């Protein structure tokens, strides 16, 4: 990890947490919480779930996307 990176952990729906290092420019704070910038993509046919593209691949799985509960997302 470099001084311009944060360690990030994301909790996908129905899967173990995944982590990665993200540049500080991709992290924002809102109401005392930290958020990483992701890109929503593709349909997710499960109510209240969203597919998101991570800024980098997850260390544990190499996955570049995860499905998260919509309450974990905030507009940029």
C-alpha positions as CSV (number, residue, x, y, z in Angstrom):
1,X,0.0,0.0,0.0
2,X,1.2,3.5,-0.9
3,X,0.7,6.7,1.0
4,X,-1.8,7.8,-1.6
5,X,-4.0,4.7,-1.2
6,X,-6.6,3.4,1.2
7,X,-7.4,-0.2,2.0
8,X,-11.0,-0.8,1.2
9,X,-13.3,-3.7,2.2
10,X,-16.7,-4.2,0.4
11,X,-19.4,-6.6,1.7
12,X,-21.1,-8.2,-1.3
13,X,-24.5,-9.8,-1.0
14,X,-24.3,-13.5,-0.1
15,X,-20.5,-13.6,-0.4
16,X,-17.5,-13.0,1.9
17,X,-16.1,-9.5,2.1
18,X,-13.5,-8.5,-0.6
19,X,-10.8,-6.0,-0.3
20,X,-8.5,-3.9,-2.5
21,X,-6.3,-0.8,-2.4
22,X,-7.9,2.4,-3.9
23,X,-6.3,5.7,-4.7
24,X,-7.4,8.5,-2.3
25,X,-9.1,10.3,-5.1
26,X,-11.7,7.5,-5.3
27,X,-12.7,7.8,-1.6
28,X,-15.2,10.3,-0.3
29,X,-16.7,11.0,3.1
30,X,-20.3,11.7,3.8
31,X,-22.1,11.8,7.2
32,X,-19.1,10.2,8.9
33,X,-18.9,7.3,6.5
34,X,-16.3,6.6,3.8
35,X,-17.4,5.6,0.3
36,X,-15.4,4.3,-2.7
37,X,-16.3,5.4,-6.2
38,X,-17.8,2.4,-8.2
39,X,-19.7,2.1,-11.4
40,X,-23.2,0.6,-11.4
41,X,-23.7,-1.6,-14.4
42,X,-26.0,-4.2,-15.9
43,X,-29.3,-5.5,-14.7
44,X,-29.6,-7.2,-11.3
45,X,-32.9,-9.1,-11.1
46,X,-32.8,-9.3,-7.3
47,X,-34.8,-6.6,-5.5
48,X,-32.7,-3.9,-3.8
49,X,-29.4,-5.4,-5.2
50,X,-27.1,-3.6,-7.6
51,X,-24.1,-4.8,-9.6
52,X,-21.1,-2.5,-9.3
53,X,-17.7,-2.5,-11.0
54,X,-14.9,-2.0,-8.5
55,X,-12.1,0.5,-9.3
56,X,-9.6,-2.4,-9.2
57,X,-9.8,-6.2,-8.9
58,X,-10.5,-7.7,-5.4
59,X,-7.4,-9.2,-3.8
60,X,-9.2,-12.3,-2.6
61,X,-11.0,-13.3,-5.8
62,X,-9.6,-11.2,-8.6
63,X,-13.2,-10.2,-9.4
64,X,-13.8,-6.8,-10.9
65,X,-17.4,-6.6,-9.9
66,X,-19.7,-7.5,-7.0
67,X,-23.4,-7.4,-6.1
68,X,-24.2,-5.1,-3.2
69,X,-27.4,-4.1,-1.4
70,X,-28.6,-0.7,-2.7
71,X,-28.4,0.8,0.8
72,X,-24.6,0.6,0.5
73,X,-24.6,3.1,-2.4
74,X,-24.7,6.9,-2.4
75,X,-24.8,9.2,-5.4
76,X,-21.4,10.7,-6.4
